[in-house]
Amino acid sequence: MRLPLFFVLATTMIDSMGIGLILPVMPALLREIGSIPLADAALYGGVLATSFAVMQFLFGPVIGALSDRYGRRPIMLGSLFVMALDYLVMALAQTFWLLLLGRIVGGITAATQSTASAFMADISKPEEKAARFGLIGAAFGMGFVLGPIIGGLLAEFGTRAPFYAAAILAGLNFTLGWFVMPETVTDETRRPLTRARSNPLGAFKHVGANPDLRRLLILFFLYQVAFIVYPSIWAYFTEEQFGWSPGMIGLSLGGFGVAIAIVQGGLIRIILARLGERGTVIYGLVFNFFAFFVLSIVQSGTLAILFIPLTALGAVVTPAVQGLMSRMTSDDSQGELQGVLSSTAALAMIISPLVMTQVFAAFAREDAAIYFPGAPFIVSMGLMIACWFVFLGAPKEKQT
């Protein structure tokens, strides 16, 4: 299972890289296409980012349900093939509307993380699931790190180069998957495709019918909204608070991504072995509470740099919660569950930036009644408290 495991992790990383790979060139590309000033390019870029997240939200359950019906292999390979073509279209796009179409299709194909997680659930023993989901998180984190770095380097060769690179990566991974990925959905676990379970609201309703799963799903959503404070306001916060340059901001985000990959790819196994899944969730919530507090009041950029790797030590909640929820879900519904989680994370990605940037703007203006650029981290602290109370009623015993 080593090569299939590598393929699934590579797919997750490429999905993540696709988000960050094009970020460095997007302002220049939008200005090149539309002959517009940077401010307008930023607005158009926001539309592209939102459309991507919306598609992930809408199609996460669809992709997951399709993989429960037709198998993990055809869904993942088909998505990679379409993804490669999509990046080629964006590389050749000469209008904003074609770029928008590309981001819409990209958001759909990037929803394969639900299938990747379902594949992990298929091949893992119950006690291995949380750690294996940690590998998915680590692969996503590495893609988050490598995407902007590689995209920035490739931008030296033109605004289209990152798109061609993304297409080549997706194509190579498709070729690898064609030869090494087995099918893990059997006739015993294959499930008919229904409309209720292949749309976000219907899938949420089905998963939420179990009160224990519903409680953990709420926790998962609140935690995601809180944790997305980092990509949402980090660039603005560090420039306002410490006067950091874009290069310094990029390096700090890269360091944060590396630290998350180390935690979710390795250290989480040690934490899980010592604390168990419930104990890991509790530890993560408490740790994040204090990490958000420190970041909200830190005044020194040097201290912030030193503290960044430590903040990643709290990034254990998501895989631990996924492990708990997977244990409570039948084998023929793993794809649906991971699809719902994918859509929940996408919904948080839609909501959190809107909330966090509004809070930052309100407290960072020169005429603000209370000048406090770290206010968004206080919001995330409050969400950690909410997560704690939600988790108090979570099941303590394994359920199947």
Secondary structure, DSSP 8 states (H G I E B T S, - for coil): -HHHHHHHHHHHHHHHHHHHHTTTTHHHHHHHHH---HHHHHHHHHHHHHHHHHHHHHHHHHHHHHHHHH-HHHHHHHHHHHHHHHHHHHHH--SHHHHHHHHHHHHHHGGGHHHHHHHHHHHS-GGGHHHHHHHHHHHHHHHHHHHHHHHHHHGGG-TTHHHHHHHHHHHHHHHHHHHH------TTT-----TTTSSHHHHHHHHHTSHHHHHHHHHHHHHHHHHTHHHHHHHHHHHHHH---HHHHHHHHHHHHHHHHHIIIIIHHHHHHHHHHHHHHHHHHHHHHHHHHHHHH---HHHHHHHHHHHGGGTTHHHHHHHHHHHTS-GGGHHHHHHHHHHHHHHHHHHHHHHHHHHHHHHHSTT-SS--TTHHHHHHHHHHHHHHHHHHTS-SS---
